[in-house]
Amino acid sequence: MTLAILDVRLVCPVAGERRGDILVRDGVIAAIGDVDVPADADRVDGGGTVLAPGIVDLGVFAIDRAACRAGGIVRVGLVPDGSPVLDDPGIVQRAALIGKPDLWIHPISAATRGLDGTDLAEMAVCRSAGARAVGTGNRWIADSGVMRRVLAYANDLGIVVVVHAEDGALVAGAVATEGETATRLGLPAAPAIAEALAIARDLMLAEDTGAAIHIRQVTTAAGFELVRAAKRRGVRVTCGITPAHLHLSDIAMSDFRTFAHLSPPLRAESDRLAARAAVADGTIDVIASGHDPRSAEQKRLPFADSSAGMSGAETLLPLAAMLVRDGLLSLPALFALLARNPARVLGLDTGTLVPGQPADLLLFDADAPWRIDAGAMRASAGNTPFDGLPVQGRVLRLWKGGREIS
């Protein structure tokens, strides 16, 4: 099958941006720019809208096909949390298959059995079953000896370790970051340094073992400084963030709105500004949705009793695109954070508009205005702290391997 998408703004993390066409043959990008279109090709007139690589969302907690389609997501890195935990090769294999062909799921298998932080899981077998990385889930491995063995084993296997960076002893029972807002609301809170302590320990162990490590979310100024310093030393570290920590501070919790109960919790305004600076200077490698939809029963509770998490898949693109309008990033740089870099963390050869790459393509109108409406979201639950926010950027069409996803 041959597909030609004509008259689009081609946005590629590698080749930059230019006006032109793209030709797809048998699910693979065949040519870009000024292309000769075969007579039998299916033609799509892009009308000057943006064509970019399909989004690779690294670190989702739930498989939500409708939300991913609405958000332009074609691949997800599924964290090991859930029931059952992704610590068994059979479970990993099933997880890797259930989304195809529309959504490719790349499991991140559990680093320890049951994510209990004590006994190492069968990482090699899970990798053979389809795991693209190993991870600690939404937990921190407190035992440094166990964590060192995890990193050393993963290094031998040639896969990255995806970690959650919060010192478990400091954050136990906390639902907010220590500061004026938490004090005024009387919420159980933990110091922001809990993140930096966890990052420092894990970076030192990664440096010692030579392992590749991806810190799923870094949200504090101290954390960014540690990552910068480690990169300068040659540590194989990458890090990510969600739009929530780029656009919101802990002030968003002021009315006890549980949609703003997240993990990690929202930080001080100074940390939010540090996060935006870290995007601009390249410290942050990945922007992900952190998609973790929660039911009304889990959110309609007192703040301290509610579940942490937000539905983020279908709002990832417009919220991330705000960084382009703010002048922090170019569009090609944005799609490096949304597609190319997360694909590289997972060891996937995709995320660019280069001939020979899979035709995972996203056509969107970067200027289309709309308003986020939690009640109208296509996700399994519409819990978002951005309810009511005016945004720009609408997904028009989506292709996975050259096949349109409807």
LOLUM-733815 format. One record per residue (C-alpha): y, x, z; residue number from 0; residue in three letters. Coordinates in nm, 3 decimals, padded with zeros to 5 digits. Layout:
! LOLUM-733815
> Y	X	Z	NUM	ALA
...
! end
This chain:
! LOLUM-733815
> 00.000	00.000	00.000	0	MET
> 00.352	00.116	-00.084	1	THR
> 00.668	00.013	00.099	2	LEU
> 01.026	00.100	00.007	3	ALA
> 01.310	00.037	00.251	4	ILE
> 01.635	00.071	00.063	5	LEU
> 02.001	00.130	00.149	6	ASP
> 01.973	00.224	00.518	7	VAL
> 02.132	00.471	00.757	8	ARG
> 01.840	00.708	00.807	9	LEU
> 01.854	00.837	01.167	10	VAL
> 01.614	01.121	01.242	11	CYS
> 01.606	01.341	01.555	12	PRO
> 01.524	01.640	01.333	13	VAL
> 01.707	01.582	01.005	14	ALA
> 02.015	01.403	01.142	15	GLY
> 02.177	01.098	00.983	16	GLU
> 02.236	01.013	00.618	17	ARG
> 02.247	00.713	00.387	18	ARG
> 01.944	00.661	00.166	19	GLY
> 01.599	00.511	00.120	20	ASP
> 01.252	00.569	00.256	21	ILE
> 00.918	00.542	00.079	22	LEU
> 00.592	00.474	00.265	23	VAL
> 00.244	00.512	00.120	24	ARG
> -00.073	00.415	00.307	25	ASP
> 00.100	00.411	00.644	26	GLY
> 00.264	00.753	00.607	27	VAL
> 00.622	00.849	00.520	28	ILE
> 00.608	00.979	00.163	29	ALA
> 00.974	01.049	00.087	30	ALA
> 01.324	00.997	00.222	31	ILE
> 01.671	01.010	00.072	32	GLY
> 01.703	00.930	-00.298	33	ASP
> 01.350	00.817	-00.381	34	VAL
> 01.177	00.696	-00.695	35	ASP
> 01.046	00.351	-00.610	36	VAL
> 00.719	00.254	-00.781	37	PRO
> 00.717	-00.079	-00.960	38	ALA
> 00.442	-00.218	-00.733	39	ASP
> 00.616	-00.129	-00.405	40	ALA
> 00.718	-00.391	-00.155	41	ASP
> 01.095	-00.363	-00.129	42	ARG
> 01.312	-00.424	00.176	43	VAL
> 01.690	-00.418	00.143	44	ASP
> 01.828	-00.264	00.461	45	GLY
> 02.185	-00.358	00.381	46	GLY
> 02.327	-00.047	00.546	47	GLY
> 02.163	-00.105	00.883	48	THR
> 01.997	00.173	01.084	49	VAL
> 01.641	00.286	01.018	50	LEU
> 01.503	00.509	01.295	51	ALA
> 01.165	00.612	01.435	52	PRO
> 00.988	00.345	01.639	53	GLY
> 01.043	00.395	02.012	54	ILE
> 00.782	00.573	02.225	55	VAL
> 00.824	00.432	02.577	56	ASP
> 00.691	00.685	02.826	57	LEU
> 00.600	00.541	03.164	58	GLY
> 00.540	00.165	03.149	59	VAL
> 00.357	-00.022	03.423	60	PHE
> 00.244	-00.324	03.223	61	ALA
> 00.142	-00.393	02.863	62	ILE
> 00.385	-00.652	02.729	63	ASP
> 00.346	-00.686	02.352	64	ARG
> 00.620	-00.944	02.300	65	ALA
> 00.875	-00.741	02.498	66	ALA
> 00.783	-00.422	02.313	67	CYS
> 00.817	-00.591	01.974	68	ARG
> 01.159	-00.727	02.071	69	ALA
> 01.263	-00.382	02.192	70	GLY
> 01.147	-00.180	01.890	71	GLY
> 00.867	-00.006	02.082	72	ILE
> 00.555	00.095	01.888	73	VAL
> 00.385	00.324	02.142	74	ARG
> 00.376	00.328	02.521	75	VAL
> 00.261	00.581	02.778	76	GLY
> 00.084	00.365	03.036	77	LEU
> 00.104	00.495	03.394	78	VAL
> -00.221	00.493	03.596	79	PRO
> -00.103	00.238	03.855	80	ASP
> -00.256	-00.104	03.825	81	GLY
> -00.579	-00.283	03.889	82	SER
> -00.804	-00.108	03.818	83	PRO
> -00.649	00.239	03.847	84	VAL
> -00.689	00.453	03.534	85	LEU
> -00.923	00.702	03.698	86	ASP
> -01.243	00.619	03.507	87	ASP
> -01.317	00.709	03.143	88	PRO
> -01.435	00.358	03.060	89	GLY
> -01.115	00.206	03.193	90	ILE
> -00.906	00.464	03.010	91	VAL
> -01.088	00.399	02.683	92	GLN
> -01.040	00.022	02.708	93	ARG
> -00.671	00.067	02.786	94	ALA
> -00.626	00.287	02.480	95	ALA
> -00.775	00.023	02.250	96	LEU
> -00.639	-00.312	02.367	97	ILE
> -00.298	-00.290	02.198	98	GLY
> -00.397	-00.186	01.848	99	LYS
> -00.293	-00.227	01.574	100	PRO
> 00.052	-00.357	01.674	101	ASP
> 00.109	-00.146	01.986	102	LEU
> -00.058	00.187	02.052	103	TRP
> -00.127	00.251	02.418	104	ILE
> -00.152	00.611	02.536	105	HIS
> -00.301	00.608	02.887	106	PRO
> -00.183	00.849	03.154	107	ILE
> -00.495	00.886	03.366	108	SER
> -00.485	00.925	03.743	109	ALA
> -00.464	01.281	03.871	110	ALA
> -00.659	01.185	04.185	111	THR
> -00.923	00.921	04.247	112	ARG
> -00.766	00.588	04.322	113	GLY
> -00.427	00.767	04.323	114	LEU
> -00.500	00.845	04.688	115	ASP
> -00.375	01.202	04.660	116	GLY
> -00.689	01.369	04.794	117	THR
> -00.983	01.408	04.552	118	ASP
> -00.922	01.512	04.194	119	LEU
> -01.016	01.257	03.930	120	ALA
> -01.234	01.335	03.629	121	GLU
> -00.940	01.451	03.421	122	MET
> -01.140	01.621	03.147	123	ALA
> -01.363	01.317	03.089	124	VAL
> -01.066	01.082	03.095	125	CYS
> -00.891	01.302	02.843	126	ARG
> -01.192	01.276	02.613	127	SER
> -01.175	00.899	02.656	128	ALA
> -00.817	00.886	02.526	129	GLY
> -00.583	00.990	02.809	130	ALA
> -00.277	01.175	02.677	131	ARG
> -00.162	01.305	03.016	132	ALA
> -00.251	01.286	03.384	133	VAL
> -00.019	01.151	03.648	134	GLY
> 00.047	01.063	04.008	135	THR
> 00.159	00.710	03.924	136	GLY
> 00.437	00.570	04.138	137	ASN
> 00.328	00.793	04.426	138	ARG
> 00.376	01.151	04.538	139	TRP
> 00.086	01.383	04.623	140	ILE
> 00.179	01.506	04.970	141	ALA
> -00.092	01.772	04.996	142	ASP
> 00.043	02.082	04.820	143	SER
> -00.305	02.226	04.785	144	GLY
> -00.423	01.916	04.598	145	VAL
> -00.114	01.918	04.378	146	MET
> -00.164	02.283	04.292	147	ARG
> -00.524	02.212	04.188	148	ARG
> -00.408	01.916	03.975	149	VAL
> -00.156	02.135	03.793	150	LEU
> -00.398	02.422	03.745	151	ALA
> -00.673	02.193	03.612	152	TYR
> -00.433	02.014	03.377	153	ALA
> -00.307	02.349	03.250	154	ASN
> -00.663	02.451	03.167	155	ASP
> -00.704	02.122	02.977	156	LEU
> -00.374	02.168	02.792	157	GLY
> -00.216	01.841	02.905	158	ILE
> 00.100	01.757	03.094	159	VAL
> 00.118	01.624	03.450	160	VAL
> 00.352	01.324	03.488	161	VAL
> 00.485	01.301	03.843	162	VAL
> 00.684	01.066	04.061	163	HIS
> 00.931	01.272	04.262	164	ALA
> 01.002	01.130	04.608	165	GLU
> 00.882	01.282	04.935	166	ASP
> 00.653	01.012	05.065	167	GLY
> 00.719	01.078	05.432	168	ALA
> 01.094	01.036	05.388	169	LEU
> 01.086	00.723	05.172	170	VAL
> 00.812	00.533	05.359	171	ALA
> 00.932	00.177	05.412	172	GLY
> 01.271	00.241	05.249	173	ALA
> 01.413	00.008	04.983	174	VAL
> 01.750	00.174	04.929	175	ALA
> 01.929	00.510	04.929	176	THR
> 02.112	00.608	05.246	177	GLU
> 02.484	00.545	05.214	178	GLY
> 02.759	00.294	05.267	179	GLU
> 02.591	00.011	05.076	180	THR
> 02.257	00.037	05.257	181	ALA
> 02.434	00.062	05.594	182	THR
> 02.655	-00.239	05.524	183	ARG
> 02.357	-00.449	05.412	184	LEU
> 02.132	-00.328	05.693	185	GLY
> 01.856	-00.221	05.453	186	LEU
> 01.583	00.035	05.534	187	PRO
> 01.700	00.346	05.352	188	ALA
> 01.592	00.701	05.274	189	ALA
> 01.809	01.006	05.204	190	PRO
> 01.861	01.100	04.840	191	ALA
> 01.732	01.447	04.925	192	ILE
> 01.379	01.300	04.927	193	ALA
> 01.387	01.337	04.550	194	GLU
> 01.511	01.696	04.547	195	ALA
> 01.250	01.804	04.803	196	LEU
> 00.969	01.661	04.592	197	ALA
> 01.107	01.813	04.272	198	ILE
> 01.150	02.157	04.429	199	ALA
> 00.792	02.165	04.555	200	ARG
> 00.642	02.045	04.229	201	ASP
> 00.850	02.281	04.016	202	LEU
> 00.745	02.579	04.225	203	MET
> 00.379	02.484	04.189	204	LEU
> 00.420	02.427	03.815	205	ALA
> 00.583	02.768	03.779	206	GLU
> 00.303	02.928	03.980	207	ASP
> 00.025	02.770	03.774	208	THR
> 00.200	02.780	03.435	209	GLY
> 00.139	02.407	03.395	210	ALA
> 00.354	02.165	03.197	211	ALA
> 00.512	01.899	03.416	212	ILE
> 00.712	01.588	03.332	213	HIS
> 00.916	01.432	03.611	214	ILE
> 00.915	01.068	03.510	215	ARG
> 01.249	00.986	03.672	216	GLN
> 01.517	01.220	03.802	217	VAL
> 01.808	01.027	03.949	218	THR
> 02.013	01.258	04.176	219	THR
> 02.262	01.538	04.118	220	ALA
> 02.050	01.775	04.330	221	ALA
> 01.743	01.689	04.123	222	GLY
> 01.918	01.765	03.795	223	PHE
> 02.035	02.103	03.924	224	GLU
> 01.678	02.194	04.017	225	LEU
> 01.551	02.096	03.672	226	VAL
> 01.826	02.293	03.499	227	ARG
> 01.749	02.603	03.702	228	ALA
> 01.376	02.570	03.633	229	ALA
> 01.433	02.538	03.259	230	LYS
> 01.645	02.853	03.264	231	ARG
> 01.354	03.035	03.432	232	ARG
> 01.115	02.917	03.162	233	GLY
> 00.926	02.658	03.365	234	VAL
> 00.756	02.408	03.134	235	ARG
> 00.939	02.107	03.271	236	VAL
> 01.077	01.792	03.111	237	THR
> 01.230	01.493	03.284	238	CYS
> 01.319	01.133	03.218	239	GLY
> 01.538	00.851	03.340	240	ILE
> 01.583	00.476	03.284	241	THR
> 01.902	00.299	03.175	242	PRO
> 01.935	00.147	03.524	243	ALA
> 02.019	00.481	03.682	244	HIS
> 02.260	00.565	03.399	245	LEU
> 02.461	00.244	03.418	246	HIS
> 02.425	00.119	03.777	247	LEU
> 02.486	00.259	04.124	248	SER
> 02.375	00.123	04.461	249	ASP
> 02.680	-00.106	04.458	250	ILE
> 02.471	-00.334	04.232	251	ALA
> 02.268	-00.427	04.543	252	MET
> 02.575	-00.552	04.730	253	SER
> 02.486	-00.922	04.702	254	ASP
> 02.122	-00.859	04.805	255	PHE
> 02.022	-00.926	04.443	256	ARG
> 01.656	-00.830	04.431	257	THR
> 01.669	-00.765	04.056	258	PHE
> 01.843	-00.442	04.164	259	ALA
> 01.548	-00.345	04.389	260	HIS
> 01.404	-00.056	04.188	261	LEU
> 01.187	00.251	04.234	262	SER
> 01.344	00.501	04.278	263	PRO
> 01.624	00.298	04.435	264	PRO
> 01.971	00.294	04.283	265	LEU
> 02.178	00.594	04.388	266	ARG
> 02.540	00.672	04.475	267	ALA
> 02.807	00.666	04.204	268	GLU
> 02.826	01.047	04.213	269	SER
> 02.456	01.064	04.123	270	ASP
> 02.506	00.815	03.839	271	ARG
> 02.782	01.030	03.695	272	LEU
> 02.560	01.336	03.732	273	ALA
> 02.288	01.153	03.538	274	ALA
> 02.525	01.085	03.250	275	ARG
> 02.628	01.450	03.247	276	ALA
> 02.258	01.547	03.242	277	ALA
> 02.208	01.330	02.933	278	VAL
> 02.502	01.493	02.759	279	ALA
> 02.398	01.854	02.834	280	ASP
> 02.031	01.807	02.743	281	GLY
> 01.883	01.831	03.093	282	THR
> 01.728	01.486	03.049	283	ILE
> 01.459	01.482	02.781	284	ASP
> 01.344	01.119	02.782	285	VAL
> 01.500	00.777	02.829	286	ILE
> 01.233	00.519	02.910	287	ALA
> 01.234	00.154	03.008	288	SER
> 01.032	00.184	03.330	289	GLY
> 00.900	-00.159	03.227	290	HIS
> 00.761	-00.320	03.541	291	ASP
> 00.801	-00.700	03.517	292	PRO
> 00.779	-00.886	03.848	293	ARG
> 00.720	-01.256	03.899	294	SER
> 00.973	-01.488	04.058	295	ALA
> 00.750	-01.506	04.367	296	GLU
> 00.775	-01.129	04.404	297	GLN
> 01.153	-01.122	04.361	298	LYS
> 01.265	-01.440	04.539	299	ARG
> 01.226	-01.287	04.880	300	LEU
> 01.454	-01.106	05.126	301	PRO
> 01.554	-00.776	04.966	302	PHE
> 01.336	-00.560	05.193	303	ALA
> 01.032	-00.781	05.127	304	ASP
> 01.071	-00.809	04.750	305	SER
> 00.883	-00.595	04.499	306	SER
> 01.052	-00.301	04.331	307	ALA
> 01.066	-00.302	03.953	308	GLY
> 01.246	-00.437	03.648	309	MET
> 01.166	-00.570	03.304	310	SER
> 01.311	-00.312	03.069	311	GLY
> 01.126	-00.293	02.738	312	ALA
> 01.338	-00.529	02.530	313	GLU
> 01.669	-00.404	02.670	314	THR
> 01.593	-00.031	02.641	315	LEU
> 01.750	00.018	02.297	316	LEU
> 02.085	-00.161	02.350	317	PRO
> 02.133	-00.013	02.696	318	LEU
> 02.053	00.337	02.572	319	ALA
> 02.279	00.286	02.270	320	ALA
> 02.572	00.239	02.509	321	MET
> 02.557	00.618	02.557	322	LEU
> 02.636	00.664	02.187	323	VAL
> 02.936	00.431	02.204	324	ARG
> 03.051	00.617	02.515	325	ASP
> 03.047	00.943	02.318	326	GLY
> 02.773	01.113	02.522	327	LEU
> 02.520	01.129	02.237	328	LEU
> 02.487	01.098	01.862	329	SER
> 02.239	00.847	01.721	330	LEU
> 01.993	01.121	01.615	331	PRO
> 02.014	01.272	01.966	332	ALA
> 01.951	00.928	02.116	333	LEU
> 01.631	00.888	01.915	334	PHE
> 01.518	01.231	02.026	335	ALA
> 01.527	01.087	02.379	336	LEU
> 01.366	00.757	02.277	337	LEU
> 01.102	00.873	02.029	338	ALA
> 01.059	01.241	01.946	339	ARG
> 01.068	01.388	02.298	340	ASN
> 00.839	01.132	02.464	341	PRO
> 00.595	01.178	02.177	342	ALA
> 00.598	01.554	02.234	343	ARG
> 00.535	01.511	02.607	344	VAL
> 00.226	01.306	02.519	345	LEU
> 00.114	01.550	02.250	346	GLY
> 00.174	01.303	01.965	347	LEU
> 00.282	01.405	01.616	348	ASP
> 00.531	01.126	01.559	349	THR
> 00.884	01.022	01.647	350	GLY
> 01.073	01.152	01.341	351	THR
> 01.149	01.045	00.983	352	LEU
> 00.976	01.339	00.817	353	VAL
> 00.740	01.313	00.520	354	PRO
> 00.381	01.321	00.638	355	GLY
> 00.458	01.149	00.970	356	GLN
> 00.320	00.805	01.060	357	PRO
> 00.548	00.530	00.930	358	ALA
> 00.643	00.396	01.274	359	ASP
> 00.981	00.254	01.177	360	LEU
> 01.254	00.055	01.347	361	LEU
> 01.525	-00.130	01.153	362	LEU
> 01.812	-00.245	01.370	363	PHE
> 02.172	-00.356	01.352	364	ASP
> 02.357	-00.117	01.578	365	ALA
> 02.667	-00.339	01.593	366	ASP
> 02.511	-00.681	01.649	367	ALA
> 02.652	-00.828	01.973	368	PRO
> 02.443	-01.029	02.219	369	TRP
> 02.417	-01.101	02.588	370	ARG
> 02.118	-01.014	02.806	371	ILE
> 01.973	-01.337	02.944	372	ASP
> 01.696	-01.297	03.202	373	ALA
> 01.582	-01.654	03.143	374	GLY
> 01.539	-01.603	02.769	375	ALA
> 01.358	-01.269	02.773	376	MET
> 01.026	-01.245	02.590	377	ARG
> 00.872	-01.030	02.863	378	ALA
> 00.613	-01.174	03.101	379	SER
> 00.893	-01.181	03.361	380	ALA
> 01.267	-01.153	03.308	381	GLY
> 01.372	-00.961	03.617	382	ASN
> 01.657	-00.738	03.504	383	THR
> 01.963	-00.613	03.693	384	PRO
> 02.154	-00.641	03.362	385	PHE
> 02.137	-01.021	03.343	386	ASP
> 02.452	-01.148	03.172	387	GLY
> 02.565	-00.808	03.039	388	LEU
> 02.715	-00.807	02.685	389	PRO
> 02.544	-00.541	02.469	390	VAL
> 02.518	-00.434	02.106	391	GLN
> 02.214	-00.349	01.898	392	GLY
> 01.950	-00.590	01.773	393	ARG
> 01.603	-00.505	01.641	394	VAL
> 01.565	-00.659	01.295	395	LEU
> 01.220	-00.545	01.180	396	ARG
> 00.947	-00.313	01.307	397	LEU
> 00.662	-00.132	01.134	398	TRP
> 00.360	00.043	01.287	399	LYS
> 00.187	00.276	01.043	400	GLY
> 00.368	00.105	00.757	401	GLY
> 00.247	-00.241	00.860	402	ARG
> 00.512	-00.484	00.971	403	GLU
> 00.479	-00.622	01.323	404	ILE
> 00.582	-00.986	01.334	405	SER
! end
